[in-house]
Amino acid sequence: MFKKILIANRGEIALRVINTCKEMGIKTVAVYSTADAESLHVKFADEAVCIGPPQSSDSYLSIPNIIAAAEITNSDAIHPGYGFLAENSQFSQICHEHEIKFIGASSDMINKMGDKAVAKETMKKAGVPVIPGSDGIIENFDDVKKLANKMGYPVMLKASAGGGGKGMRAVWNKKDLQKSWNEAKKEALAGFGNDDMYLEKLIEEPRHIEIQVIGDQFGNACHLSERDCSIQRRHQKLVEEAPSPFMTDDLRNNMGKAAIKAVKSIKYEGVGTVEFLVDKHRNFYFMEMNTRIQVEHPVTEEVINYDLISEQIKVAAGIKISGKNYKPVLHAIECRINAEDAENNFMPCPGLITNVYKPGGHGIRVDTHVYTGYSIPPYYDSMIGKLITVAQTREEAISKMKRALSEFIIEGIKTTIPFHQKLMEHKDFIKGEYTTKFMEENKL
């Protein structure tokens, strides 16, 4: 087992990893930018190293600075959390070259699944259902037009290097295709330095359902059931739950088998998530694989009583997994608490928090790094916490969430708590009848 793990991240996920490391008897090293000097992960780690100024490019994305911090602290492993360098194949490779264990996927695995066009081709070969579309990158507009006409509208243009909804355009008819193509390529180039595009059939009334997976160094793999992540705005998740209210035993079984096929096809090591779009007829299609821990991992942890960070560390240390597939025995819901003004197009609201009160009680979990007097820096993602409720039934989990949201006080800034309170009262959400279009179709 590792003696000391450096956490190459910040905020609530850095704290989450520190918590598990402490329970496992592993020393921790926090890295931080000058903007995060007063952050809790810095205070709670055994050691802390400043790695640069506030801009991510000069701190949390600076591979030389992070490797130097690992070397001067004699860390034998690095946990990347999510975001930043968590799915950076170069970082994984450099860790390997410096004989520091990267607690995540290898460079080769990241390359196979990080590029969406390559991932789609890999999944096709493995026999995993994929969304009909172009065979890899599509080079010019004439080819796009021909394929769109052949598949039939609506279609979806996607940036191959995309993420977070950038470089994506839904096209409902041929007259909008040229404009959407130009816009998507421009956005992709600005966001990723790469304007390669591919085309897919647009799935109508889709649900975004993902399967949590884990694989070890011995070729074993299993799935830990599903999460429904369909409540989104601008392709960014707002709420996740497990099990999905849309799920059936047959669908879970089939999606689980497909996810394990995906994992075994690349000899995957670590925790990961295979994401699917599921249409109204319960046909499912591979969308992408995230080769890291997910923001929403607590939902899975709560419904199957399983510490995913602990298992991730054990797998990286060469410990075998049981190979057992899991089915949810409880119901959990997670609301992402963002420092955003939901009534003003979810505009980020950094600033000083003047008061915090966190809800508690049976079946309530709060993962956050904020406290009274903490100032949210404007340089990073606006998520400041996650509120998770778990109960015997979905109805009870919603009731618990309503109570917890009403008691969650964060003053001094705007947050998404009022939005979540409205969502928990919405008739379609209560019935479990929602798709990824929910936010476009409803004003909360």
Secondary structure, 3 states (H helix, E strand, C coil): CCCEEEECCCHHHHHHHHHHHHHHCCEEEEEEEHHHCCCHHHHHCCEEEEEECCCHHHCCCCHHHHHHHHHHCCCCEEECCCCCCCCCHHHHHHHHHCCCEECCCCHHHHHHHHCHHHHHHHHHHHCCCECCECCCCCCCHHHHHHHHHHHCCCEEEEECCCCCCCCEEEECCHHHHHHHHHHHHHHHHHHHCCCCEEEEECCCCCEEEEEEEEECCCCCEEEEEEEEEEEEECCEEEEEEECCCCCCHHHHHHHHHHHHHHHHHCCCCEEEEEEEEECCCCCEEEEEEECCCCCCHHHHHHHHCCCHHHHHHHHHCCCCCCCCCCCCCCEEEEEEEECEEHHHCCEECCEECCEEECCCCCCEEEEECCCCCCEECCCCCCEEEEEEEEECCHHHHHHHHHHHHHHCEEECCCCCHHHHHHHHHCHHHHHCCCCCCHHHHCCC
